[in-house]
């Protein structure tokens, strides 16, 4: 589809994503956590913006996604939705705000929809959280699933290594994916699993499957924006493609600014009143 055809879509919805899968058109998805970047992504015609709990890492400096709170996710999501006119905005429900308590899951989802104007929510897990998924869906809130490496469960896994290499875990992932689809999820993210397994899941599900470290034979891709732009330097997984090196670019130009200030070169006569 050409650029002008993209512009004809006034708003990307869950139904639009389903149509994209049906016609074999790949879905583009990136994270954003603030108004400025969200506005750039939306103007670039990104299909889906994920307000990820990865904000815990890239925005707040935590080593895991676990510390971020629901109030903080509402703040980030509201900042994003104020900037967006076209993309579908999906907000992560943070750790501790839905697991094991379907009523709390519903309340968390409603807050993200009402206070932050999210278009949909995302939850990690399969059969373990299916009651929460069903309860949220029953209230009319669209839900995106997330299987494979689920960062909120990192202490259970004990490692960020590839998931579902073994047959038993692979079979459970397939079962969980089908369970989430049957429950009514509009899409599923598969993170850091073997490409062949991800391809199989995408082929067996009617709903879109978005990959991150899951190979190219799925329905779309998602990455963390700060990694794509090279604002981060420490995180270097095989699946990441850096399109820029903004860390060094920003650092060099901040150093230029500091030098100009120290030398009295900024501001010059044209830059003052």
Phi, psi and omega in degrees: 000132181282166185304316182293333176289324175301318184295339180290339176282108184289327180209126175284126180239174176299326179291322177299319179297320178297317178297323179297317177298315184298327180262007175078021179269126183292145181260129179259136184213132176223162176273155168207151184228359183215167184298314188296309179292322179299322180294321178294315180298317181295319178293336179278356179072037171296147182280314184228135171250123177261118170275089189276153173289359170297349171304331177302324180275300192280335181260327186248348174084014177282158180274344176227174178275354189295323187289337187295140185260167177297318178300320179292322177294324177296317178301309181296318182294317178297323178298322181286312185295332177295339183265344195259133176244337187240314188291156171278126182257117180249130181249132173291134167276123188287164179308136177086000183250008177203337184293131173074005182209098185293331178292318178294323177300316179296314180298319179296317180296317180297320178296319179295325180284316185280313186274333184246355179061032175297152177266339182196166178236160177234138179230146180263135175121168181245246185300333183295333184243013189298327178296319178294318179301312182296321182292320178294317179297325181295339178270003178087014179266121178295138182236131170258132178273172180206117182231170182095231173285110180252104189302333178293343180255023187299327180286335174288316179289319181078004182198156176262019182290167179301136181263165171062033173285325181278151186300317183298314180291324178296317179296321179295320179298318178297316179297317180297318180299316179292325178296317179295321177296314180297326180292332178123009177300143182271346179192165179223136171267132173246119185247127170051061175230163179304140184300322181296321179293316179298319178299318180296315180299315181298325181285333183268346179260147175276335181274157181296143176242120181256129184255150167219105188071034182233021177082179186264352184265044172239185190272350180185177182226148174226140173220165175279125185305317183296330176286316180300320183275356179074026175281338175255150181238336188281333188267113185224059178288161181301325187282353185273128170248118178272125181265345179214172175231063188292335179304308181290321180298315180295315182300314180300316184283331172294320177297323176296317178299314180301316180297317179298320179294313182298323182276355182077015181278340176238130356277154175267186185297328181283347184253024177220168184258000000 
